[in-house]
């Protein structure tokens, strides 16, 4: 059981790192659409998906960490 939790936790950590690194700080994916101006825009499409995925993955990672600690105690 503990081995399975560690594998799931490692996969969650890798996915969390990837989802955070894909979010460019300040510019987002607007650079790909030639949004050169410094205008403020809301997150849409893939940016919104990455934002929500990073929240879900971080909650899952914290949950798996708590479960892992409680099993070891």
Buried (B, 14 or more C-beta within 10 A) or exposed (E): EEEEBEEBBEBBBEBBEEBBEBBEEEEBBBEEEEEEEEEEEEBEEEBEEBBEBBEBBBEBBEEBBEBBEEEEE
